[in-house]
Amino acid sequence: MLKARLLESKLSSLYKAGKIVGGVYLGKGQEAVSASLGASLVRGRDIFAPLIRDQAGRTAFGESMLDCTRTYLGSVLGPMKGRDGNIHRGRPLEGLPAMISHLGTTVSVVAGMLVARRLKGEMAGVVGATCVGDGATSTGSFHEGLNMVAIENLPMVVIVANNQFAYSTPTDRQYACEDLLDRAKGYGVAGHSVDGTDMLACSKVIGRAVTLAREGAGPQMVVARLLRLSGHGEHDDGSYVPNTLRAGNLGRDCLEVATAQMTEGGYAGADEIERWKTEFTDEVQAAVAQAQQEPAPDPWDEEWFACKSTTGRL
Ligand SMILES: Cc1ncc(C[n+]2csc(CCOP(=O)(O)OP(=O)(O)O)c2C)c(N)n1
């Protein structure tokens, strides 16, 4: 959570300094949810399809910081070879599909990846997971995907970060059901609810959902209640978010809550956390400096493959 927050804070500064082409979207306030998912999955076995607010989940899943800075800064050495930018990065052959902007579509993409594993006889113990926002749950893709996931009884976890806004659209203009979990119930998917500002609760509830899916209990959906602590992207000041929401429980900063939980629970001392801050800040600076020195792609010297398998085929 801390590493993601420090990395994203640097990305925001780079954006404001005009050093990043395209948008920067932060996961500020959603790190507890995202990191809990990433840390519950196993890199090399599971599938994780992140969305725009999942830097913490990517980090916890094991994405290298250089993959991030290289993609944002257009280095040819990045996983997308400098051709696809920013959050649109992944390593699909390693279970990390590149982020897809079309909201809700990652549900069916992960479902398809799981079905492919099943057909190859490689699905034992595998979990597929994706994160979406409250707005994404209103798309046709989300509903079609969730229905298929339920019918196929796939080992899938869908995390819904209900951060109260889809861009500037508040939840009362987004859905009329009582709870977003009703959407899971409608398709026969098990549902769980959690306070997304509470790291220990997120780790427990999301970890359990992943275990249930892994052990054959079928698809699981977790709805986390929280507030986006940034604009939609760094181009947006989020001034439409009422101060009453910011001041309430939903507006708590999960990183502050987590820090208190770590020190009060005896997991880490304040000094240790300060040391992590210094160490991670240095790591961020080094990853940015390295990517900044690397070349952009040369259009005359490109193979134009997004990624290659060991057989050389896409
Ligand atoms: C199918 C589709 N419709 C519209 C958009 C444009 N769009 C991008 S982000 C966004 C809001 C997303 O809200 P939500 O799903 O709640 O996620 P959040 O940004 O709050 O994390 C919209 C409408 C899109 N990317 N895809």
The ligand as an SDF file (V2000), in Angstrom:
LIG
                    3D

 26 27  0  0  0  0  0  0  0  0999 V2000
  -18.0780    0.9040  -21.3300 C   0  0  0  0  0  0  0  0  0  0  0  0
  -17.4700    2.2360  -20.9040 C   0  0  0  0  0  0  0  0  0  0  0  0
  -18.2760    3.3060  -20.7820 N   0  0  0  0  0  0  0  0  0  0  0  0
  -17.7540    4.5070  -20.4140 C   0  0  0  0  0  0  0  0  0  0  0  0
  -16.4090    4.6340  -20.1600 C   0  0  0  0  0  0  0  0  0  0  0  0
  -15.8100    5.9980  -19.7620 C   0  0  0  0  0  0  0  0  0  0  0  0
  -15.4080    5.9600  -18.3530 N   0  0  0  0  0  0  0  0  0  0  0  0
  -14.1110    5.7460  -18.0310 C   0  0  0  0  0  0  0  0  0  0  0  0
  -13.8950    5.6740  -16.3700 S   0  0  0  0  0  0  0  0  0  0  0  0
  -15.5380    5.9650  -16.0930 C   0  0  0  0  0  0  0  0  0  0  0  0
  -16.0840    5.9830  -14.6870 C   0  0  0  0  0  0  0  0  0  0  0  0
  -15.7540    4.7120  -13.9770 C   0  0  0  0  0  0  0  0  0  0  0  0
  -16.4010    4.6490  -12.7580 O   0  0  0  0  0  0  0  0  0  0  0  0
  -16.2910    3.3830  -11.8460 P   0  0  0  0  0  0  0  0  0  0  0  0
  -16.5260    2.1350  -12.6220 O   0  0  0  0  0  0  0  0  0  0  0  0
  -17.1780    3.6090  -10.6770 O   0  0  0  0  0  0  0  0  0  0  0  0
  -14.7640    3.3490  -11.4130 O   0  0  0  0  0  0  0  0  0  0  0  0
  -13.9400    4.4840  -10.6590 P   0  0  0  0  0  0  0  0  0  0  0  0
  -13.3660    5.3950  -11.7060 O   0  0  0  0  0  0  0  0  0  0  0  0
  -14.8760    5.1690   -9.7350 O   0  0  0  0  0  0  0  0  0  0  0  0
  -12.8580    3.7490   -9.9550 O   0  0  0  0  0  0  0  0  0  0  0  0
  -16.2370    6.1010  -17.2820 C   0  0  0  0  0  0  0  0  0  0  0  0
  -17.6850    6.3280  -17.3780 C   0  0  0  0  0  0  0  0  0  0  0  0
  -15.6060    3.4800  -20.3300 C   0  0  0  0  0  0  0  0  0  0  0  0
  -14.2900    3.4990  -20.1060 N   0  0  0  0  0  0  0  0  0  0  0  0
  -16.1620    2.2840  -20.6870 N   0  0  0  0  0  0  0  0  0  0  0  0
  1  2  1  0
  2  3  1  0
  2 26  2  0
  3  4  2  0
  4  5  1  0
  5  6  1  0
  5 24  2  0
  6  7  1  0
  7  8  2  0
  7 22  1  0
  8  9  1  0
  9 10  1  0
 10 11  1  0
 10 22  2  0
 11 12  1  0
 12 13  1  0
 13 14  1  0
 14 15  2  0
 14 16  1  0
 14 17  1  0
 17 18  1  0
 18 19  2  0
 18 20  1  0
 18 21  1  0
 22 23  1  0
 24 25  1  0
 24 26  1  0
M  CHG  1   7   1
M  END
$$$$
